[in-house]
Amino acid sequence: MRAHPSLTRRHLIASAVLAPAVQPLSSLAQAWPAKPVRFIVPFPPGGPVDTTARAFSQKLAEIWKSPTVIDNRAGAGGVVGATAASKEAPDGYTLFVGSIHHSVNPTLMGKLPYDIERDFAPVSFAAMFPVFVVAHPSVPANNLRELVALARKDSSSLSYGSSGNGGGTHLAGELFNLEAGTRLQHVPYKGSAPAMNDLLGGQVQLMFSDAPTALPQIKAGRVKVLGVASRQRSPMLPDVASATEMGLPGYEAYSWAALFAPAKTPQPLLDKINADFNAAMGDAEVRKRLLEAGAEADPGTQEQMRQRLKAELTKWEKVIKTAGIQVS
């Protein structure tokens, strides 16, 4: 069938108008970066998100042949850094390393100075930090299936410590209660370290712990590891069964880090950053460094990140509202 003459003319005119606009964007992506790229990390130095950012930013500096800078903007559970990053120019020279906090805060804190979906463009997920369910040696359960049976029989004698009310280790415990039909008692601490100390001392019986906190105690034999809160086993502890294997297919809890750019960053630039970022995360040395720090490299496409972020927002909203979690 012949194209309608007027449609053909309109198409040609539109193409002619758009061509000059597309060319500068492509040239921008090819010339970028012409100066150091800054990564805003909304947590203090030394934590898992910061460690992940330093690992991939150093590799990206090699790929880009241009310096990268880590800018730690800690405070308010990641809100301070996210607010600052949301106001940056969409030119690719300031990127933001978000975390699970940014899928929890909208429900937990209510109105925020930024919107994680509206004010940011997804680049890629970076890494996930497995959550291991660990127990004091006195707990008469050796895996998640036995823990569920024990808790359903008598939850009053079982409590779990967390890094704080509304934190990732708290939410992992409440998600377990939701999926397993149990009522484990929550005991909040000011950080993972004091929670682990009380677990070692027997003041609490359980902890839904991030890998960096749990692995040293597991390897030293001071706590029992009952399982990993995921669908698949973790390469960090390949002999430990997953929640899915233990009859909890809906139980998946992990912390994560992801790379964002300010909203309205040109798509050709986002494409380049994503491609280079995936190359950096595919580097064997980077992946090894992350594993040693308790993180599993987990990059992907921009659309995959967009969909996963939506799923995380929905999941944690349900957990927070069902458990009635509030922060002062």
C-alpha positions in Angstrom: 0.0 0.0 0.0 1.3 3.5 -1.0 2.0 5.9 1.9 -0.3 8.9 1.9 1.6 11.9 0.4 0.8 14.2 3.3 1.9 11.6 5.9 5.2 11.2 4.0 5.8 14.9 3.9 5.1 15.3 7.6 7.4 12.4 8.4 10.2 14.0 6.4 9.7 17.4 8.0 9.7 15.9 11.5 12.9 14.0 10.8 14.6 17.1 9.5 13.5 19.0 12.7 14.6 16.3 15.1 18.0 15.5 13.4 19.8 18.5 14.7 18.6 17.9 18.2 19.7 14.2 18.2 23.2 14.9 17.0 24.3 17.1 19.9 23.1 14.5 22.4 25.1 11.7 20.7 28.1 14.0 20.5 27.6 14.8 24.2 27.7 11.1 25.1 30.8 10.5 23.0 32.7 13.5 24.6 31.6 12.7 28.1 33.3 12.7 30.7 35.4 15.8 30.2 35.9 16.3 33.9 35.7 14.2 37.2 32.4 12.4 37.9 31.1 12.6 41.4 29.1 9.9 43.2 27.0 11.0 46.1 26.8 8.2 48.7 24.2 9.0 51.4 26.0 7.0 54.1 29.3 7.3 56.0 32.5 5.8 54.7 33.1 2.1 55.4 29.6 0.8 55.1 28.4 -1.7 52.5 26.9 0.9 50.1 30.1 3.1 50.4 32.3 0.1 49.8 30.3 -0.9 46.7 30.5 2.6 45.3 34.3 2.8 45.8 34.8 -0.6 44.1 32.9 0.3 40.9 33.9 4.0 40.8 37.6 3.1 40.8 37.0 0.7 37.8 34.9 3.4 36.0 37.8 5.9 36.4 39.9 3.4 34.4 37.3 2.9 31.8 36.6 6.7 31.4 40.3 7.7 31.8 38.9 10.4 34.1 38.9 10.7 37.9 35.9 9.8 40.0 35.1 11.2 43.4 33.1 9.7 46.3 31.0 12.4 48.1 29.6 11.0 51.4 26.5 12.9 52.4 25.2 10.9 55.4 22.1 11.6 57.5 18.4 10.8 58.1 18.6 7.3 56.7 19.8 8.4 53.2 17.5 11.4 52.9 20.2 14.0 53.1 22.2 12.5 50.3 19.2 11.8 48.1 17.9 15.4 48.5 21.2 16.8 47.5 21.5 14.5 44.5 18.0 15.3 43.3 19.0 19.0 42.9 22.1 18.3 40.7 22.3 19.2 37.0 21.3 16.3 34.7 24.7 16.3 32.9 26.1 13.0 34.1 28.8 14.6 36.3 26.9 13.9 39.5 25.4 10.4 40.1 23.7 9.0 43.1 24.2 5.6 44.8 20.9 4.7 46.4 20.0 1.8 48.6 17.1 -0.2 50.1 16.4 2.8 52.4 15.1 4.7 49.3 12.4 2.1 48.7 11.5 2.1 52.4 11.6 5.8 53.3 8.5 6.9 51.2 6.2 4.8 53.4 8.2 4.9 56.6 8.8 8.7 56.7 5.9 10.0 54.6 6.5 13.3 52.8 10.2 13.7 51.6 12.0 16.5 49.9 12.4 14.3 46.8 10.6 11.5 45.0 12.9 8.6 44.2 10.9 7.8 41.0 10.2 11.3 39.7 13.5 13.0 40.6 15.9 10.3 39.5 16.6 8.3 36.3 17.5 4.7 36.9 20.9 3.6 35.6 21.4 0.1 37.0 21.2 -2.0 40.1 24.7 -2.4 41.5 24.9 -5.1 44.2 22.7 -7.0 46.6 23.7 -7.8 50.2 22.2 -11.2 51.3 20.4 -11.4 54.6 21.4 -14.5 56.6 19.1 -15.8 59.4 21.4 -16.5 62.3 20.6 -17.9 65.8 22.2 -18.3 69.2 23.6 -21.8 69.6 20.9 -22.6 72.2 18.0 -22.2 69.7 16.7 -25.7 69.0 16.5 -25.2 65.2 19.0 -25.9 62.5 17.3 -24.5 59.4 14.5 -22.2 58.4 11.9 -25.0 58.3 12.7 -26.0 61.8 12.6 -22.3 62.9 9.1 -21.9 61.4 7.9 -25.0 63.3 9.4 -23.8 66.5 8.1 -20.3 66.2 4.6 -21.4 65.3 4.6 -23.6 68.4 5.8 -20.9 70.8 6.9 -17.5 69.5 7.0 -15.9 73.0 10.5 -17.3 73.7 12.0 -16.1 70.4 13.1 -12.5 69.8 15.3 -11.0 67.1 17.6 -8.1 67.2 17.9 -5.5 64.5 20.0 -2.5 63.6 17.1 -0.2 64.4 13.4 0.4 64.1 12.4 0.5 60.4 15.9 -0.6 59.2 16.6 -3.4 56.7 17.2 -6.0 59.4 14.0 -5.1 61.1 12.0 -5.3 57.9 13.5 -8.6 57.0 12.2 -10.0 60.3 8.8 -8.6 59.8 8.6 -10.0 56.3 9.5 -13.4 57.8 6.7 -13.1 60.2 4.3 -12.2 57.4 5.4 -15.0 55.1 5.8 -17.7 57.8 2.8 -16.8 59.9 4.9 -16.4 63.0 5.2 -13.7 65.7 8.9 -13.3 66.5 9.4 -10.4 68.9 11.5 -7.5 67.6 14.2 -5.8 69.7 15.7 -2.7 68.1 19.3 -1.6 68.6 21.4 1.4 67.5 23.2 -0.5 64.8 24.0 -4.0 63.7 27.1 -4.4 65.9 25.3 -4.0 69.3 22.5 -6.3 68.0 25.0 -9.0 67.1 26.7 -8.5 70.5 23.5 -9.3 72.3 22.8 -12.2 70.0 26.2 -13.7 71.0 25.4 -13.1 74.6 22.0 -14.8 74.3 19.9 -11.7 75.2 18.1 -12.2 71.8 17.8 -15.5 70.1 17.8 -14.5 66.4 19.0 -11.9 63.9 18.2 -11.3 60.3 21.6 -10.0 59.5 23.3 -8.5 56.5 26.3 -10.5 55.2 29.1 -8.1 56.5 27.8 -8.4 60.1 26.9 -12.1 60.0 29.8 -13.8 58.0 32.6 -13.3 60.6 30.4 -14.8 63.4 29.2 -17.6 61.2 32.8 -18.6 60.1 34.0 -18.4 63.7 31.2 -20.7 64.8 29.7 -18.3 67.3 26.2 -18.4 65.8 24.2 -20.9 63.8 23.2 -20.0 60.3 19.6 -21.2 59.6 19.3 -20.0 56.0 19.6 -17.2 53.5 16.6 -15.0 52.8 16.4 -15.5 49.1 15.2 -17.8 46.3 18.7 -19.0 45.5 21.7 -19.9 47.6 24.4 -17.3 48.1 27.9 -17.9 46.7 29.2 -16.6 50.0 27.8 -19.6 51.8 26.9 -22.1 49.1 26.1 -24.9 51.6 23.4 -22.9 53.3 19.9 -23.6 52.0 17.7 -20.7 50.6 14.3 -19.7 52.0 12.7 -21.2 48.9 14.3 -24.6 49.5 13.0 -24.5 53.1 9.4 -24.0 52.0 9.2 -20.1 52.1 9.1 -19.2 48.4 7.7 -15.7 49.1 10.5 -14.8 51.6 13.1 -12.7 49.9 14.9 -10.0 51.9 18.2 -8.3 51.0 19.7 -4.9 51.1 20.9 -3.4 47.9 22.8 -0.6 46.2 21.9 1.0 42.9 23.1 3.8 40.6 20.8 6.7 39.7 21.2 9.9 37.7 19.2 13.1 38.2 16.0 13.2 36.2 16.1 14.5 32.7 19.6 13.2 32.1 19.8 12.7 28.3 19.1 9.2 27.2 22.3 8.7 25.1 24.2 9.7 28.2 22.3 7.2 30.4 22.9 4.5 27.8 26.7 5.2 27.9 26.8 5.3 31.7 24.8 2.0 31.9 27.1 0.2 29.4 30.3 1.4 31.1 28.9 0.6 34.5 27.9 -3.0 33.5 31.5 -3.4 32.1 32.9 -2.3 35.4 30.6 -4.6 37.4 31.6 -7.5 35.1 35.3 -7.1 36.0 36.5 -10.2 37.9 38.5 -8.1 40.4 35.5 -5.8 41.2 33.3 -8.8 41.7 35.8 -10.5 44.0 36.3 -7.3 46.0 32.5 -7.0 46.5 32.1 -10.6 47.6 34.8 -10.1 50.2 32.8 -7.1 51.5 29.6 -9.1 51.7 28.0 -8.0 48.4 27.0 -9.8 45.2 27.4 -7.8 41.9 24.0 -7.4 40.4 24.0 -5.0 37.4 21.4 -4.9 34.6 19.4 -2.6 32.3 17.8 0.6 33.1 14.3 -0.9 32.6 15.2 -3.8 34.9 16.1 -1.4 37.6 13.0 0.7 37.1 10.8 -2.4 37.5 12.7 -3.7 40.5 12.5 -0.4 42.2 8.7 -0.4 41.8 8.6 -3.9 43.2 10.7 -2.9 46.2 8.5 0.1 46.9 5.4 -2.0 46.8 6.8 -4.9 48.9 8.1 -2.8 51.7 5.0 -0.6 51.8 3.0 -3.7 52.5 5.3 -4.9 55.2 5.5 -1.6 57.0 1.7 -1.1 56.9 0.9 -4.7 57.9 3.4 -4.6 60.8 2.4 -1.1 61.8 6.0 0.0 61.8 6.6 3.7 62.8 9.7 5.8 63.4 9.7 8.8 65.7 
